[in-house]
Amino acid sequence: MSAPYLHELTLRLALGAASLDRSLIQTHTTWLRSQQAEDGGFAGREGDCDPYYTAFALRALWVTAGLDAPIAEQSGKFLRDRLQNRESIIDMISLIFAAAICEMSVGEVVLPDEESNQDHSWRSKVALLLESLRTSDGGYAKTPEGKAGSTYQTFLTVLCYQLIELPIPDQDRILAFLESQKHPEGGYLEIRAAKRAGVNPTAAAIGTLKALGYLNPQNQRDTIDFLTEMQSDEGGLTANTRIPFADLLSTFTGLLTLIDLEAIENIDLNAIRRYALSMQSPSGGFYGFALDETADVEYSFYGIATLALCQTHTLS
């Protein structure tokens, strides 16, 4: 069995980050570590700690080799405490992602032991929750009330099934859903009512195909052309054709997708690197886009990950 998509991606990013400038990595690692709260979690720009931002912080720290046992143990306690809560769908999936990072990095076990009846019950409940989001089009909605599948939510659901080591139900319906999300001019829609393709739903669709083992770059020429056209004069990628400025999220997901589609030569890699470097905060962390004024752990993951991918493909 192949490694789960999230494991494979994180290892790829860690490999690239290992050859980045050490002072750059140290600056951002120190900043990321300073963002951990007393309860062991990480927060966004506002509000309390939650599994969503904790997962991004832990992934970023693992990529930079800055996730040590004390940080993982504190985060593990925070995540175990959150297991008792009724989490939103995105926080529940983030909790599973974060737990996987803790266990893979330093062996900090967060989720129930797989040999116990408790574990079987917990995994079954997660699967039931995921399937409550299944829509008639074959995809997964963001909420149980949703009537149309979300390309991004479908991607997250597939990754979640991989991490809890349960079979992904009705994969043919997922493939049919993804096919229905294709835009005639290239790229993929987030929901069927959308009027234009976006970089991030396109990355989610390609990531889902890769995770399921059905990605054929030869069938994605229009997608490659769409993503190539999203590189702006700033060097990064924009979210869609109506957004006038680049952002780090779209830059990372678009670059990763072009790499997975074996089309890295279609994009100016040096311009992407310059853009990512320009998004650094002097005190550590990354901004999300040019007019942003506050660094956060999510965009810091995207910034580090973008530079790691650039490094890997420059070296190769």
Number of C-alpha atoms within 10 A of each C-alpha: 3 7 11 17 18 19 16 12 14 16 13 16 24 22 17 23 24 16 13 17 9 11 9 13 21 15 15 27 24 15 19 23 18 11 18 19 15 11 13 19 26 27 21 18 12 6 7 11 19 19 26 22 23 29 29 25 29 30 28 28 28 23 26 25 16 19 22 14 15 12 18 27 19 18 28 25 16 23 26 16 12 16 16 8 9 9 15 11 18 15 18 20 23 23 28 24 25 26 26 23 27 28 16 13 18 16 14 20 18 24 19 16 11 13 8 10 10 12 14 14 12 17 18 14 12 19 19 11 14 24 16 15 24 23 18 12 18 21 28 29 25 20 18 15 10 14 16 21 26 30 30 23 22 26 22 21 25 25 24 25 20 19 19 18 12 13 11 15 12 9 14 10 14 25 18 13 23 26 12 15 25 20 20 11 12 19 27 29 26 26 19 18 9 12 10 19 25 26 29 25 25 29 27 26 29 28 25 25 18 15 20 18 10 12 17 13 15 10 10 15 13 16 26 25 16 23 30 20 15 24 23 17 12 17 22 29 29 27 25 20 14 9 11 11 20 23 27 30 25 25 29 27 24 31 27 21 24 22 17 17 20 14 17 18 10 14 20 13 20 13 17 24 20 14 25 28 16 15 23 20 18 10 11 20 26 28 25 24 21 14 10 11 12 13 22 24 29 25 25 29 26 24 29 31 29 28 22 24 23 26 21 18 12 11 9 6
